[in-house]
């Protein structure tokens, strides 16, 4: 049976005692995560990712609902473990290709979709476009092996709210899901580093001159170049996140930049960003 046909929401009250015994095996074998709708009695054989509480069925209503799309079963299983270990999140479904991801996102209405870019048939780029065309409100977070400037820019301008590499640590994945769900963005430090290196190493990239930034704008740019989200920048600079967004918007206006990726590219070309 295809994964999309049998996957339902996790029910922590049914399998809490099995996490310790099964989670390690799950990572090693790539066992699928889900509950067969046709045979609910089998749910006790599936791993749960935290201890069930009497109020779980109420608490989970307010959790961040996450859909995972990746063509590698092992990756789907690992990501599901990372996400479900957070008390603020739940995995509502998994998909092995973009077409299934779109179908499940329309049916399950997740808050965030963790989307691989390289998938058979409908890839992550096209799946994201289909979700946008359908008016689906899920925030889409790329998790991929692609780290080139073209891929990053294509994804972020194509509707993705964030971009992670697959070697990101579990806590970075969870933080990125939380960031995009809150309306912020997530560009991992490694992605930012690769983006900067790629632009700097392009001999055909001409230098540019830009309007000067004030002290606060320059401070935000420096933190942006370290791969920090708006929330993380706000915490570092002891400012409100709304203030960071305002200053970043001012930088975009000064430089006629469409997004934070273009801000970084312009900053590199102008010699304002160093690793």
LINJO-V766572 format. One record per residue. N is the residue number from 1. PSI is psi in degrees with one decimal (NA if undefined). OMEGA is omega in radians with two decimals (NA if undefined). BURIAL is 1 if it has 9 or more other C-alpha atoms within 8 Angstrom, else 0. Layout:
n: <N	N>
psi: <PSI	PSI>
omega: <OMEGA	OMEGA>
burial: <BURIAL	BURIAL>
This chain:
n: <1	2	3	4	5	6	7	8	9	10	11	12	13	14	15	16	17	18	19	20	21	22	23	24	25	26	27	28	29	30	31	32	33	34	35	36	37	38	39	40	41	42	43	44	45	46	47	48	49	50	51	52	53	54	55	56	57	58	59	60	61	62	63	64	65	66	67	68	69	70	71	72	73	74	75	76	77	78	79	80	81	82	83	84	85	86	87	88	89	90	91	92	93	94	95	96	97	98	99	100	101	102	103	104	105	106	107	108	109	110	111	112	113	114	115	116	117	118	119	120	121	122	123	124	125	126	127	128	129	130	131	132	133	134	135	136	137	138	139	140	141	142	143	144	145	146	147	148	149	150	151	152	153	154	155	156	157	158	159	160	161	162	163	164	165	166	167	168	169	170	171	172	173	174	175	176	177	178	179	180	181	182	183	184	185	186	187	188	189	190	191	192	193	194	195	196	197	198	199	200	201	202	203	204	205	206	207	208	209	210	211	212	213	214	215	216	217	218	219	220	221	222	223	224	225	226	227	228	229	230	231	232	233	234	235	236	237	238	239	240	241	242	243	244	245	246	247	248	249	250	251	252	253	254	255	256	257	258	259	260	261	262	263	264	265	266	267	268	269	270	271	272	273	274	275>
psi: <132.6	149.9	-39.1	-20.6	-26.1	-2.8	131.4	-178.3	148.9	143.4	96.3	-26.7	-13.3	-14.6	23.6	-32.1	-4.9	-1.0	-50.4	-35.8	-28.5	-22.6	-41.2	-42.4	-36.8	-43.9	-35.3	-34.2	-18.8	23.6	135.6	151.7	128.1	176.5	122.8	120.4	-32.5	-26.5	70.4	-21.2	-19.2	-5.2	-23.8	-16.5	-4.4	150.9	143.4	156.6	7.3	165.9	129.6	146.1	155.6	-29.5	11.7	-42.5	-25.8	-45.6	-37.4	-16.3	-34.9	1.8	158.7	121.8	122.3	133.2	134.6	128.1	114.5	139.9	-8.9	119.7	-39.5	-40.6	-41.7	-44.2	-44.1	-44.8	-38.4	-39.9	-45.5	-48.9	-46.3	-18.2	-16.0	131.6	-10.1	3.8	155.8	143.7	123.3	-12.4	164.0	153.0	146.4	-0.7	170.5	-37.7	-43.6	-36.7	-43.3	-45.1	-47.1	-36.6	-35.7	-34.7	-41.2	-17.4	60.6	161.1	-36.9	138.7	119.4	109.9	122.2	152.3	-38.4	99.4	151.5	151.6	-108.9	114.0	-179.9	-36.0	-49.0	-38.3	-43.1	-41.4	-40.3	-40.6	-40.3	-43.1	-31.0	-4.3	20.4	132.5	4.4	140.7	134.4	127.6	117.1	136.5	112.1	170.3	-9.9	121.6	19.6	157.6	-43.4	-45.2	-43.5	-49.2	-43.3	-45.3	-50.2	-32.6	-10.2	12.7	-5.2	139.4	-9.3	169.6	117.1	151.3	155.2	-12.4	10.9	140.5	157.0	-42.7	-29.0	-37.6	-47.1	-43.2	-38.2	-40.9	-45.6	-39.8	-48.8	-32.4	-32.7	-3.2	0.6	-159.8	170.5	109.7	106.7	153.4	-38.4	-38.9	-43.7	-42.8	-45.2	-39.8	-46.8	-45.7	-39.7	-45.0	-42.0	-31.5	-7.8	104.8	-22.5	-4.5	113.8	149.6	153.9	158.2	140.9	161.7	141.0	143.1	152.2	179.3	-43.9	-41.9	-39.9	-39.6	-41.4	-40.7	-41.6	-41.7	-35.4	-39.4	-13.3	5.0	21.7	145.8	170.1	-40.3	-43.0	-37.7	-42.6	-43.0	-40.8	-41.7	2.7	49.5	163.1	147.7	-35.2	-34.2	-41.7	-44.3	-38.9	-45.9	-38.7	-37.5	-35.8	-38.3	-44.3	-39.5	-43.7	-39.5	1.7	44.8	142.2	-31.2	178.3	-29.3	-43.6	-32.9	-45.2	-43.1	-45.0	-41.9	-39.1	-46.3	-31.9	-1.3	22.8	-8.9	129.1	146.8	NA>
omega: <-3.14	-3.08	-3.08	-3.09	-3.03	-3.06	3.06	-3.11	3.08	3.06	-3.02	-3.09	-3.04	-3.00	-3.00	-3.05	-3.02	-3.07	-3.06	-3.09	-2.94	-2.97	-3.14	3.11	-3.13	3.14	-3.08	-3.03	-3.09	3.14	-3.12	3.13	3.12	3.13	-3.12	-3.12	-3.10	-3.08	-3.07	-3.13	-3.13	-3.07	3.14	3.13	-3.08	-3.10	2.96	-2.96	2.96	-3.09	-3.13	3.09	3.13	-3.08	-3.07	-3.08	3.08	-3.09	-3.02	3.10	-3.08	-3.12	3.08	-3.09	-3.02	3.01	-3.12	3.12	3.13	-3.09	3.10	-3.09	3.13	3.13	3.11	-3.12	-3.13	3.14	3.11	3.10	-3.14	-3.06	-3.05	3.07	3.07	-3.13	-3.09	-3.02	3.00	3.05	-3.11	3.13	3.05	-3.14	-3.11	3.08	-3.06	-3.13	3.11	3.12	3.13	3.14	-3.12	3.14	3.10	-3.09	-3.03	3.12	3.09	3.04	-3.09	3.02	3.02	-2.91	2.96	3.14	3.13	3.07	-3.13	3.13	3.10	-3.12	-3.07	3.13	-3.11	3.12	3.11	3.13	3.12	3.13	3.10	3.14	-3.14	-3.13	3.12	-3.04	-3.12	3.03	-3.02	-3.11	3.14	2.98	-2.86	3.02	-3.11	-3.11	-3.13	3.11	-3.13	-3.12	-3.13	-3.12	3.13	-3.11	-3.06	3.08	3.13	3.03	3.10	-3.13	-3.14	-3.04	3.11	2.98	-3.05	3.08	3.10	3.12	-3.11	-3.11	3.11	3.11	-3.13	3.14	3.14	3.09	3.13	-3.11	-3.11	3.10	-3.12	3.14	3.10	3.13	-3.11	3.07	-3.00	3.13	-3.13	3.08	3.12	3.14	3.14	3.13	-3.13	3.14	-3.12	-3.14	-3.11	-3.09	-3.14	-3.09	-3.10	-3.11	-3.11	3.05	3.13	3.01	-3.07	3.07	-3.09	3.11	3.06	-3.02	-3.13	3.13	3.12	3.12	3.11	3.12	3.14	3.13	3.09	-3.14	3.08	3.09	-3.11	3.05	3.10	-3.13	3.13	3.09	3.14	3.14	-3.13	-3.07	3.12	3.10	3.03	3.13	3.11	3.11	3.10	3.14	3.14	-3.13	3.11	3.07	3.11	3.10	3.13	-3.14	3.14	-3.04	-3.12	-3.12	-3.10	-3.03	-3.08	3.09	3.12	3.06	3.13	-3.14	3.13	-3.14	3.10	-3.13	-3.14	3.12	-3.10	-3.07	3.07	3.10	NA>
burial: <0	0	1	1	0	1	1	1	1	1	0	1	1	0	1	1	0	1	1	0	0	1	1	0	1	1	1	0	0	1	1	1	1	1	1	1	0	0	0	0	0	1	1	1	0	1	1	1	1	1	0	0	0	0	0	1	0	0	0	1	0	0	1	1	1	1	1	1	1	1	1	0	1	1	1	1	1	1	1	1	1	1	1	1	1	1	0	0	1	1	1	1	1	1	1	1	1	1	1	1	1	1	0	1	1	1	0	0	1	1	1	1	1	1	1	1	1	0	1	0	0	1	1	1	1	1	1	1	1	1	1	1	0	0	0	1	0	1	1	1	1	1	1	1	0	0	1	1	1	0	1	1	1	0	1	1	0	1	1	1	1	1	1	1	1	0	0	1	0	0	0	1	1	1	0	1	1	1	1	1	1	0	0	1	1	1	1	1	1	0	1	1	1	1	1	1	0	1	1	1	0	0	0	0	0	0	0	0	0	0	0	0	0	0	0	0	1	1	0	1	1	1	1	1	1	1	1	1	1	1	1	0	1	1	1	0	0	0	1	0	1	0	1	1	1	0	1	1	0	0	1	1	0	0	1	0	1	0	0	1	0	1	1	1	1	1	1	1	1	1	0	0	1	0	0>
